[in-house]
Amino acid sequence: MAAQPNRDSTLHWRKSSASGGEGACVEVAQLGSSVLVRDSHNRSEAVLAFTRAQWLGLLRRIRNSG
């Protein structure tokens, strides 16, 4: 995972359908083989970049923790 500036305005960002109305949301986009993640309320801030394997591992951990 690496943090990088949020510079690419051509990305297709999407928010989870499970996002609640309280505003604690992240948005994801794909750029090549990377999955990018940003805070939906601070879109101009840094973006986290994960490899596909890292992203799938994170999702697996989140699903198994609840």
Secondary structure, DSSP 8 states (H G I E B T S, - for coil): -EEE----TTS--EE-TT--TTS--EEEEEETTEEEEEETT-TTS-EEEEEHHHHHHHHHHHHHH-
